[in-house]
Amino acid sequence: MVKVMRGMTYLLRLVLPDRPGSLGAVATALGAAGVDIESLDVIEHGPDGAVDDLVVGLPDSGLADALISAAQSVPGVHVESLRPHPRAAETVRDLDIVDALASSPHEALRQLAMMVPEAFRAQWAMVLEATPFALPRVIAASANAPREREFATPWMPLTTARRFAWGEEWIPEVWTERAIELACAPVGGPYQAILLARAGGPSFRPSELMRLAHLSGLAGTMAAAELKAGRQGEGSAGSLLPDGAPSA
């Protein structure tokens, strides 16, 4: 059994049946196990049930196994993933990203790359541009984006948001070893895309891909308008990378 890390909360993704009272029953079961529910986000809801993300905390002596067992003691409930979630991580909402894009359209791609990971409880993001060569150009990246940037993008040109299956040949081996879930969406056109990474799961759901497509499309539209007006130095990749980040 694995002890929960002291001072950490966890992100718990649940799949619940389409039955009245299911979430309440889960909350009761978790409470009985000493689990503190700190926040709840509905990821998807359909005729087959709901997918919810809960940020939860356990006593220092708590066990992750006990949390999973408590949640799944409710009939029909399935734990899709459980991973550490820093207590200090304050979730950015989609509206916050829209506000940031509107306030600084000349930095739309930088804002997108920097804010999207937190909105999706992911680890990092890169905005890539297809080139005539084998490797893409990184034109914006979040502060903790990896240094492994020599990878092909056979999935570009890209016309719709999608997630990637484990083991696809283009994915760097080190990312696979870290159990990184990947999703992407076009940014204003098929030759620019945002690549979003979530270590340790959960997998990106269709509703999350729709959100990502909306935000990246908005950022791409704003960036293109600024570039046309001559107010954005899109031609310089370094100007869009966070301080200290290695250029592509």
Secondary structure as GFF3:
##gff-version 3
##sequence-region A 1 248
A	DSSP	beta_strand	9	16	.	.	.	ID=ss1
A	DSSP	alpha_helix	22	32	.	.	.	ID=ss2
A	DSSP	beta_strand	36	46	.	.	.	ID=ss3
A	DSSP	beta_strand	49	57	.	.	.	ID=ss4
A	DSSP	alpha_helix	64	71	.	.	.	ID=ss5
A	DSSP	beta_strand	78	85	.	.	.	ID=ss6
A	DSSP	alpha_helix	94	103	.	.	.	ID=ss7
A	DSSP	three_ten_helix	105	107	.	.	.	ID=ss8
A	DSSP	alpha_helix	108	119	.	.	.	ID=ss9
A	DSSP	beta_strand	124	129	.	.	.	ID=ss10
A	DSSP	beta_strand	137	141	.	.	.	ID=ss11
A	DSSP	beta_strand	162	163	.	.	.	ID=ss12
A	DSSP	alpha_helix	173	177	.	.	.	ID=ss13
A	DSSP	beta_strand	180	186	.	.	.	ID=ss14
A	DSSP	beta_strand	192	199	.	.	.	ID=ss15
A	DSSP	alpha_helix	206	228	.	.	.	ID=ss16
A	DSSP	three_ten_helix	237	240	.	.	.	ID=ss17
###
